[in-house]
């Protein structure tokens, strides 16, 4: 059951809303040199943004999401009375969205492994805050939460997809709770120590990206809508306070080892096709 994963995290008792950034005292007035530097930097950013906009417009708008109507017949779909469907609903996690999240959660598909004690919850978000203007990009954002259970059907392991890394943490046989990152929808088991995250995939790093990737977000907004920036502080970036239970949000529950056919029926042909299962499963 426990395969090799790239990052193993541990639960902590730090409140999830507490800020990790301490204020640095003193407000300094900028010198004339600093102001000139800021002006030059602004001009360079403006030229860079204009260049990106020209490239995007010359290539045409980025692709738009075409999520199909909910199909009646899905390969491998389970009736509501099936024991696997009952288990998938009972173990469905509760999401804690960042309070300013703009993109809707369009679809949720639960995949029950036919042999092993694990269930995958595939989340399809309408879009991602970055890269919407890039031609041929996938126009939706697929994220995954995997829940492993024991012989009593209680959750004992949680894996989540976090920007190319699969995170893992043991879970204390209680309701699974997941924090969902603003704009990019990376999934974090609620209560993990953030210092366990890869340095260039930390919340600090992604918060900084909301500043240096503003041109990208502006382009994305121009092409497919969405926010142009995150105009708040770091504490608010970590304010995961919008509660979304998934028990009644499951669009389909299937039993499959390879769920691609079912996911294409529910998500549409163009979705990210992230790993069906964590390594070792």
C-alpha positions in Angstrom: 0.0 0.0 0.0 2.8 2.4 0.9 4.7 3.2 -2.3 7.7 5.4 -2.8 6.5 9.0 -3.1 8.5 12.1 -3.8 7.5 14.0 -0.7 6.2 12.6 2.6 4.7 15.2 4.9 3.6 15.1 8.6 0.6 16.4 10.3 1.1 19.3 12.7 -1.0 21.2 15.2 -0.2 24.6 13.7 -3.5 26.5 12.9 -3.8 26.6 9.1 -4.7 30.2 9.1 -1.6 31.4 10.9 0.9 33.5 9.0 4.5 32.3 8.6 5.8 35.7 7.7 7.0 38.0 10.5 6.9 41.8 9.9 10.2 43.5 9.3 10.3 46.8 11.2 10.8 50.3 9.8 9.4 52.0 6.7 12.2 53.5 4.5 11.6 56.4 2.2 12.9 55.5 -1.3 15.9 57.6 -2.5 15.9 59.2 -5.9 18.1 56.4 -7.3 15.6 53.8 -6.1 12.7 55.7 -7.6 14.6 55.9 -11.0 15.3 52.2 -10.7 11.6 51.6 -10.1 10.7 53.6 -13.2 13.1 51.8 -15.4 11.9 48.5 -14.0 8.3 49.5 -14.7 9.2 50.5 -18.3 11.0 47.1 -18.8 8.0 45.2 -17.5 5.6 47.3 -19.7 7.8 46.5 -22.8 7.9 42.8 -21.8 4.2 42.7 -21.3 3.5 44.4 -24.6 5.7 41.8 -26.3 3.9 38.9 -24.6 0.6 40.4 -25.6 1.7 40.8 -29.3 2.8 37.1 -29.3 -0.5 36.0 -27.8 -2.6 38.0 -30.2 -0.7 36.9 -33.2 -1.1 33.3 -32.2 -4.7 33.7 -31.5 -6.6 33.2 -28.2 -5.8 30.3 -26.0 -8.2 27.4 -26.1 -11.4 27.6 -24.1 -12.9 24.9 -21.9 -15.5 22.6 -23.5 -16.8 20.6 -20.6 -19.5 18.2 -22.0 -22.9 17.8 -20.5 -23.1 15.2 -17.8 -23.3 11.9 -19.7 -26.0 9.3 -18.8 -23.7 6.3 -19.5 -20.2 6.4 -18.2 -17.9 3.4 -18.6 -17.5 1.6 -15.3 -20.1 3.8 -13.5 -21.5 2.4 -10.3 -25.1 2.6 -9.2 -25.7 4.5 -6.0 -26.5 1.3 -4.1 -23.2 -0.3 -5.0 -20.9 -0.8 -1.9 -18.1 1.0 -3.7 -20.3 4.0 -4.4 -21.4 4.1 -0.8 -17.8 4.0 0.4 -16.7 6.7 -2.1 -19.4 9.0 -0.8 -18.6 8.3 2.9 -14.9 8.9 2.4 -15.3 12.0 0.1 -13.1 14.8 1.4 -14.1 18.3 2.5 -12.4 21.0 0.6 -11.3 24.3 2.3 -10.9 26.8 -0.5 -9.0 30.0 -0.2 -11.7 32.6 0.5 -11.1 34.7 -2.8 -11.1 31.7 -5.2 -12.7 32.8 -8.5 -12.8 29.6 -10.6 -15.7 27.2 -10.1 -15.2 23.5 -9.4 -16.9 22.1 -12.5 -16.8 18.4 -12.1 -15.8 15.7 -9.5 -15.3 12.1 -10.4 -14.5 9.4 -7.8 -12.6 6.3 -9.0 -12.6 3.2 -6.8 -9.7 0.9 -7.3 -10.9 -2.6 -8.2 -8.4 -4.4 -6.1 -6.5 -2.1 -3.7 -8.0 -0.1 -0.8 -7.7 3.4 -2.3 -10.1 5.8 -3.9 -9.2 8.7 -6.2 -11.1 12.0 -6.3 -10.5 13.8 -9.6 -11.4 17.5 -9.4 -11.9 19.5 -12.6 -11.6 23.3 -12.1 -12.9 25.6 -14.8 -9.5 27.2 -15.4 -6.1 28.1 -13.9 -4.9 31.6 -13.1 -1.8 31.2 -15.2 -1.1 30.4 -18.9 -4.6 30.7 -20.3 -3.2 32.8 -23.3 -0.7 30.1 -24.4 -1.9 28.3 -27.6 -2.6 24.6 -27.2 -2.6 24.7 -23.4 -5.2 22.5 -21.6 -8.1 24.9 -20.9 -9.1 23.3 -17.6 -7.3 22.4 -14.4 -7.4 18.7 -13.2 -6.3 18.0 -9.6 -6.4 14.7 -7.6 -6.9 13.6 -4.0 -6.3 9.9 -3.2 -7.6 8.4 0.0 -6.4 5.0 1.3 -8.6 3.1 3.8 -8.1 0.2 6.2 -10.2 -2.9 6.8 -12.7 -0.9 8.8 -13.2 1.5 5.8 -11.6 4.3 7.8 -9.2 6.7 6.0 -5.6 6.1 7.0 -3.6 7.6 4.1 -3.9 10.7 2.0 -2.1 11.6 -1.2 -2.5 14.8 -3.1 -1.2 16.2 -6.4 0.9 19.4 -5.8 2.4 20.9 -9.0 4.1 17.8 -10.3 4.8 16.4 -6.8 2.7 13.8 -5.1 2.4 14.5 -1.4 1.6 11.8 1.2 0.6 11.9 4.8 -0.9 9.3 7.2 -4.4 10.2 8.2 -5.9 9.7 11.7 -9.1 7.8 10.8 -11.3 10.9 10.6 -12.9 13.2 8.0 -10.3 14.0 5.3 -9.8 17.7 4.9 -7.9 19.4 2.0 -6.8 23.0 1.6 -7.1 24.3 -2.0 -4.6 26.9 -3.2 -5.9 30.1 -4.7 -6.0 30.3 -8.5 -3.9 27.2 -9.2 -5.8 24.6 -7.1 -2.9 22.6 -5.7 -4.3 20.4 -3.0 -2.7 20.3 0.5 -3.8 17.9 3.3 -5.1 20.2 5.9 -2.7 20.6 8.9 0.6 19.5 7.2 3.8 21.4 8.0 4.3 23.7 5.2 8.1 23.6 5.7 7.9 20.0 4.4 7.0 21.3 0.9 9.7 21.5 -1.8 11.4 25.0 -1.6 10.3 26.0 -5.0 6.8 24.7 -4.5 6.1 26.3 -1.2 3.2 28.6 -0.5 5.7 31.4 0.0 7.0 30.8 -3.6 3.5 30.7 -5.1 2.5 33.8 -3.2 5.5 35.6 -4.7 4.5 34.3 -8.1 1.2 36.3 -7.8 3.4 39.4 -8.0 6.0 38.5 -10.6 3.5 36.7 -12.9 1.0 39.6 -13.0 1.7 40.1 -16.8 0.8 36.4 -17.3 -2.4 36.8 -15.3 -3.4 39.9 -17.2 -3.0 38.0 -20.5 -4.9 35.1 -19.1 -7.7 37.4 -18.0 -7.8 39.0 -21.4 -8.2 35.6 -23.1 -10.4 33.6 -20.8 -11.4 35.8 -17.9 -10.4 35.2 -14.3 -8.5 37.4 -11.8 -5.8 39.8 -12.9 -3.9 39.7 -9.6 -4.0 38.6 -6.0 -4.3 42.1 -4.3 -4.0 40.9 -0.7 -1.3 39.9 1.8 0.2 36.5 2.6 -2.0 35.8 5.6 -5.1 36.1 3.3 -3.4 33.8 0.7 -3.4 31.2 3.4 -7.0 31.8 4.5 -8.6 28.5 3.6 -12.1 29.2 4.9 -14.6 28.4 2.2 -15.9 25.0 3.0 -17.0 22.7 0.2 -18.0 19.1 1.1 -17.7 16.7 -1.8 -20.1 14.0 -0.7 -23.0 15.5 -2.7 -20.8 16.9 -5.4 -19.7 13.6 -7.1 -20.8 13.7 -10.7 -19.9 10.0 -11.2 -18.4 7.1 -9.3 -16.6 4.4 -11.3 -14.6 1.3 -10.4 -11.6 1.1 -12.7 -7.8 0.6 -12.7 -7.4 2.9 -15.7 -10.1 5.5 -15.6 -9.2 7.6 -18.7 -12.2 6.6 -20.7 -14.6 7.5 -17.9 -12.8 10.8 -17.2 -13.0 11.8 -20.8 -16.7 11.2 -20.8 -17.1 13.5 -17.8 -14.3 16.0 -18.2 -14.1 16.2 -22.0 -11.3 15.0 -24.3 -8.9 17.7 -23.3 -7.9 17.4 -19.7 -4.5 17.1 -18.1 -4.4 13.3 -17.7 -2.4 13.3 -14.5 -1.3 10.0 -12.9 -4.3 7.7 -12.1 -2.7 6.5 -8.9 0.3 7.4 -6.6 3.6 5.6 -7.2 3.6 2.0 -5.8 -0.2 1.6 -6.1 
